[in-house]
Amino acid sequence: MFISGAPPSARLEMTLTREEFARQLQTAFGGMQRCGMDCFCGNDDGCTWRVRLLPAAPTRLGSLALERWTAEVALHAAEPARQRWWQRFTSHLQRGGG
């Protein structure tokens, strides 16, 4: 996902429902907990993390409106653990190519 290094934080635009995001995140990180409204956190493989969803303007395709969110990701770990976290996150939540 990232060419040089694994950042400790990022903002990602995502097109999916809140429920689907939570389901995919739970699949990727089984120890995930809800730590607030639209906020998820956990500690996996040496990485303490938090993801907060913020509403974004929907994408419109004619009369169809697709739900969109900005995911704010914050990771607290050394580079190797952050890289592993981003690999898991990407494999579960960025499969659609955009």
PLY file of the C-alpha trace (Angstrom):
ply
format ascii 1.0
element vertex 98
property float x
property float y
property float z
element edge 97
property int vertex1
property int vertex2
end_header
0.00 0.00 0.00
2.81 2.42 0.84
5.93 2.65 -1.30
8.32 3.87 1.38
7.65 2.76 4.92
4.48 2.24 6.86
3.16 5.53 8.27
1.99 5.81 11.87
-1.16 7.61 10.69
-3.22 8.12 7.56
-6.59 9.35 6.28
-8.24 7.06 3.74
-11.38 7.65 1.68
-13.51 4.51 1.54
-16.75 3.63 -0.25
-18.61 1.07 1.83
-21.22 0.95 4.55
-20.35 1.43 8.21
-21.52 -2.13 8.90
-19.35 -3.62 6.13
-16.33 -1.67 7.37
-16.81 -3.03 10.91
-17.30 -6.58 9.59
-14.15 -6.47 7.46
-12.11 -4.90 10.26
-13.29 -7.63 12.65
-12.23 -10.27 10.12
-8.78 -8.69 9.77
-8.25 -8.03 13.49
-10.20 -10.48 15.62
-9.36 -8.67 18.87
-10.94 -5.44 17.65
-13.10 -3.47 20.05
-15.46 -0.57 19.60
-13.96 2.29 21.59
-16.60 4.91 20.80
-19.13 5.89 18.18
-17.66 4.90 14.79
-14.31 4.24 16.48
-12.48 0.91 16.62
-9.29 -0.03 18.45
-7.09 -3.00 19.21
-3.64 -4.38 19.88
-2.42 -6.91 17.34
1.03 -8.33 16.70
2.84 -5.60 18.64
0.78 -2.74 17.18
-1.70 -0.68 19.19
-4.15 0.92 16.78
-7.24 3.09 16.46
-9.47 3.72 13.44
-12.14 6.40 13.48
-14.78 6.73 10.75
-15.93 10.19 9.71
-18.82 10.71 7.27
-17.82 11.89 3.80
-19.98 13.14 0.95
-21.59 10.23 -0.90
-20.53 9.36 -4.42
-23.40 9.84 -6.86
-23.85 7.78 -9.99
-27.05 9.11 -11.51
-29.77 8.44 -8.97
-27.57 6.02 -7.01
-25.74 7.36 -3.94
-22.86 5.31 -2.52
-22.01 5.68 1.17
-18.50 7.08 1.78
-16.32 7.43 4.87
-12.97 8.91 5.79
-11.06 6.42 7.93
-8.53 8.06 10.25
-5.92 5.46 11.17
-3.45 5.87 14.06
-0.83 3.22 14.82
1.56 3.02 17.76
4.34 0.57 16.94
7.78 0.23 15.40
8.10 0.09 11.60
7.96 -3.73 11.17
4.74 -4.03 13.21
3.16 -1.09 11.35
4.04 -2.72 8.01
2.37 -5.98 9.07
-0.72 -4.06 10.27
-1.05 -2.18 6.97
-0.69 -5.45 5.03
-3.56 -7.02 6.99
-5.71 -3.90 6.73
-5.12 -3.62 2.98
-5.81 -7.28 2.26
-9.21 -7.08 3.99
-10.42 -3.55 3.25
-8.89 -2.35 0.01
-9.88 -5.16 -2.32
-12.02 -3.07 -4.63
-9.14 -1.27 -6.26
-10.04 2.21 -5.15
0 1
1 2
2 3
3 4
4 5
5 6
6 7
7 8
8 9
9 10
10 11
11 12
12 13
13 14
14 15
15 16
16 17
17 18
18 19
19 20
20 21
21 22
22 23
23 24
24 25
25 26
26 27
27 28
28 29
29 30
30 31
31 32
32 33
33 34
34 35
35 36
36 37
37 38
38 39
39 40
40 41
41 42
42 43
43 44
44 45
45 46
46 47
47 48
48 49
49 50
50 51
51 52
52 53
53 54
54 55
55 56
56 57
57 58
58 59
59 60
60 61
61 62
62 63
63 64
64 65
65 66
66 67
67 68
68 69
69 70
70 71
71 72
72 73
73 74
74 75
75 76
76 77
77 78
78 79
79 80
80 81
81 82
82 83
83 84
84 85
85 86
86 87
87 88
88 89
89 90
90 91
91 92
92 93
93 94
94 95
95 96
96 97
